[in-house]
């Protein structure tokens, strides 16, 4: 890890003075200092990430013109040699200089968050910028969004380390930077925020959400200062005058779901197979992949090279016949599988959108052939297809809906998008149980949390472990002596006392005896002011565990009927409930 050496200056800087404090002093002042910096730092990271991603995208565009020409067309020998030679250069850079730059960037960012306490080195960030720009600019079938996500996360990690933030904050700012980088690359802040929450961190709080939003919005403002605020694609508004057209979008969902499974399985097979080859071949794999992708372009389909956003735009305006669209979708799956499996740095977002748009345009074109009276445009099918593949392949269903709306600025298409995306997601999940990001994680020998599994896990609640009271339930107005007598008859050490205002206290035998010695007429008069926390049946079961350090049992009450006792809960009840759940559902 290429951490910078500490300063050796005689006069300590504010940062040096801060680092010289004792651990106890840091614990006392760090939260206040970090809370003041949190929101401002998020904006700062967003601005820097936006500028860095703008430079990244400009570099890719410049390299595309330099290496492939302004208008690539079949028969150009540069289409063969540019991705091959640059693939060899990128492989050498990754192997000997930037080993952490391999891959798309999403799993690497998750690894930084969950394994390395938010650490992404300066070398990795620069390496991802250089190698991904070279690969994508030379025509490898990859996209800039995933690398931009890691570049933003790396920038946030570097800034937060220089400010000596706590380990918790270091972990926080990796996804903050990731959202900023993705938002700038996509020009879609809502989609970036949702994807980072849905796929990278899996959960959120007010502080995390606020920081991510500020960073994403700041980066998009910077990006739009260079590229403008217009959406990436323009299609006519969709008017569903005939509800039967939803059947065509449902068919698109099925087609997209099947294509997602095919794409995932090809990647899941080719990537580990290439790794079984001798290590000396790994330097040549990106070059061979580049040659094969270039051959696809040389012999007739240069559209599959690079991200292909201009091709998506042409497809949305009905400029391709259905068989050309279908061919482009199949070839893009093949080209992306070759580029990504070879270890070439680059992302999966753009190829996913490309494949989805081509499949959507194919379905729309076929629909026009057989049902010309329906009003939907081919562009609307292509746009919905982008979301379909995003939901089925990347398995981010919520992000897929908002992504389509943001990149098109067309909210009239929301109903077809929701229908098709849901079908694709459910079909892909049933046929390919392990999401592609988790497949790649397992291939890399890492153990990162699966956000899809976390969403699908059955949440245990208090109602799953609560049971009828097995200790006396008494009133605060009862005499201590009668309570002690009741506890002795039932041979228990505890009693549940119902106090004023429908609050409860867990009474021990020794406390009751002390109340008798104090001549208390009512047990409530001898109790301290503290009362047991109230639990409700719908409360998450794990939230009860901290309370058992103070209370041996806890009352479970009804939300609607104040003071109505549903039952009691002990720590042993909670543990037994989890044990039974694991026996039934198995340990993931």
Rosetta blueprint (number, residue, H / E / L):
1 X L
2 X L
3 X L
4 X L
5 X L
6 X L
7 X L
8 X L
9 X L
10 X L
11 X L
12 X L
13 X L
14 X H
15 X H
16 X H
17 X H
18 X H
19 X H
20 X L
21 X L
22 X L
23 X H
24 X H
25 X H
26 X H
27 X H
28 X H
29 X H
30 X H
31 X H
32 X H
33 X H
34 X H
35 X H
36 X H
37 X H
38 X H
39 X H
40 X H
41 X H
42 X H
43 X H
44 X H
45 X H
46 X H
47 X H
48 X H
49 X H
50 X H
51 X H
52 X H
53 X H
54 X H
55 X H
56 X H
57 X H
58 X H
59 X H
60 X H
61 X H
62 X H
63 X H
64 X H
65 X H
66 X H
67 X H
68 X H
69 X L
70 X L
71 X L
72 X L
73 X L
74 X L
75 X L
76 X L
77 X L
78 X H
79 X H
80 X H
81 X H
82 X H
83 X H
84 X H
85 X H
86 X H
87 X H
88 X H
89 X H
90 X H
91 X H
92 X H
93 X H
94 X H
95 X H
96 X H
97 X L
98 X L
99 X H
100 X H
101 X H
102 X L
103 X L
104 X L
105 X L
106 X H
107 X H
108 X H
109 X H
110 X H
111 X H
112 X H
113 X H
114 X H
115 X L
116 X L
117 X L
118 X L
119 X L
120 X L
121 X L
122 X H
123 X H
124 X H
125 X H
126 X H
127 X H
128 X H
129 X H
130 X H
131 X H
132 X H
133 X H
134 X H
135 X H
136 X H
137 X H
138 X L
139 X L
140 X L
141 X L
142 X L
143 X E
144 X L
145 X H
146 X H
147 X H
148 X H
149 X H
150 X H
151 X H
152 X H
153 X H
154 X H
155 X H
156 X H
157 X H
158 X H
159 X H
160 X H
161 X H
162 X H
163 X L
164 X L
165 X L
166 X L
167 X H
168 X H
169 X H
170 X H
171 X H
172 X H
173 X H
174 X H
175 X H
176 X H
177 X H
178 X H
179 X H
180 X H
181 X H
182 X H
183 X H
184 X H
185 X H
186 X H
187 X L
188 X L
189 X H
190 X H
191 X H
192 X H
193 X H
194 X H
195 X H
196 X H
197 X H
198 X H
199 X H
200 X H
201 X H
202 X L
203 X L
204 X L
205 X L
206 X H
207 X H
208 X H
209 X H
210 X H
211 X H
212 X H
213 X H
214 X H
215 X H
216 X H
217 X H
218 X H
219 X H
220 X H
221 X H
222 X H
223 X H
224 X H
225 X H
226 X H
227 X H
228 X L
229 X L
230 X L
231 X L
232 X L
233 X L
234 X L
235 X L
236 X L
237 X L
238 X L
239 X L
240 X L
241 X L
242 X L
243 X L
244 X L
245 X H
246 X H
247 X H
248 X H
249 X H
250 X H
251 X H
252 X H
253 X H
254 X H
255 X H
256 X H
257 X H
258 X H
259 X H
260 X H
261 X H
262 X H
263 X H
264 X H
265 X H
266 X H
267 X H
268 X H
269 X H
270 X H
271 X H
272 X H
273 X H
274 X H
275 X H
276 X L
277 X L
278 X L
279 X H
280 X H
281 X H
282 X H
283 X H
284 X H
285 X H
286 X H
287 X H
288 X H
289 X H
290 X H
291 X H
292 X H
293 X H
294 X H
295 X H
296 X H
297 X H
298 X H
299 X H
300 X H
301 X H
302 X H
303 X H
304 X H
305 X L
306 X L
307 X L
308 X L
309 X H
310 X H
311 X H
312 X H
313 X H
314 X H
315 X H
316 X H
317 X L
318 X L
319 X L
320 X L
321 X L
322 X H
323 X H
324 X H
325 X H
326 X H
327 X H
328 X H
329 X H
330 X H
331 X H
332 X H
333 X H
334 X H
335 X H
336 X H
337 X H
338 X H
339 X H
340 X H
341 X H
342 X L
343 X L
344 X L
345 X L
346 X L
347 X E
348 X L
349 X H
350 X H
351 X H
352 X H
353 X H
354 X H
355 X H
356 X H
357 X H
358 X H
359 X H
360 X H
361 X H
362 X H
363 X H
364 X H
365 X H
366 X H
367 X H
368 X H
369 X H
370 X H
371 X L
372 X L
373 X L
374 X L
375 X L
376 X L
377 X L
378 X H
379 X H
380 X H
381 X H
382 X H
383 X H
384 X H
385 X H
386 X H
387 X H
388 X H
389 X H
390 X H
391 X H
392 X H
393 X H
394 X L
395 X L
396 X L
397 X H
398 X H
399 X H
400 X H
401 X H
402 X H
403 X H
404 X H
405 X H
406 X H
407 X H
408 X H
409 X L
410 X L
411 X H
412 X H
413 X H
414 X H
415 X H
416 X H
417 X H
418 X H
419 X H
420 X H
421 X H
422 X H
423 X H
424 X H
425 X H
426 X H
427 X H
428 X H
429 X H
430 X H
431 X H
432 X L
433 X L
434 X L
435 X L
436 X H
437 X H
438 X H
439 X H
440 X H
441 X H
442 X H
443 X H
444 X L
445 X L
446 X L
447 X L
448 X L
449 X L
450 X L
451 X H
452 X H
453 X H
454 X H
455 X H
456 X H
457 X L
458 X L
459 X L
460 X L
461 X E
462 X H
463 X H
464 X H
465 X L
466 X L
467 X E
468 X L
469 X L
470 X L
471 X L
472 X E
473 X E
474 X E
475 X E
476 X L
477 X L
478 X L
479 X L
480 X H
481 X H
482 X H
483 X H
484 X H
485 X H
486 X H
487 X H
488 X H
489 X H
490 X H
491 X L
492 X L
493 X L
494 X E
495 X E
496 X E
497 X E
498 X E
499 X L
500 X H
501 X H
502 X H
503 X L
504 X E
505 X E
506 X E
507 X E
508 X E
509 X H
510 X H
511 X H
512 X H
513 X H
514 X H
515 X H
516 X H
517 X H
518 X L
519 X L
520 X L
521 X L
522 X L
523 X H
524 X H
525 X H
526 X H
527 X L
528 X L
529 X L
530 X L
531 X L
532 X L
533 X L
534 X L
535 X E
536 X E
537 X L
538 X L
539 X L
540 X E
541 X H
542 X H
543 X H
544 X H
545 X H
546 X H
547 X H
548 X H
549 X H
550 X L
551 X L
552 X L
553 X E
554 X E
555 X E
556 X E
557 X E
558 X L
559 X L
560 X L
561 X L
562 X L
563 X L
564 X L
565 X E
566 X E
567 X E
568 X E
569 X E
570 X E
571 X H
572 X H
573 X H
574 X H
575 X H
576 X H
577 X H
578 X H
579 X H
580 X H
581 X H
582 X H
583 X H
584 X H
585 X H
586 X L
587 X L
588 X L
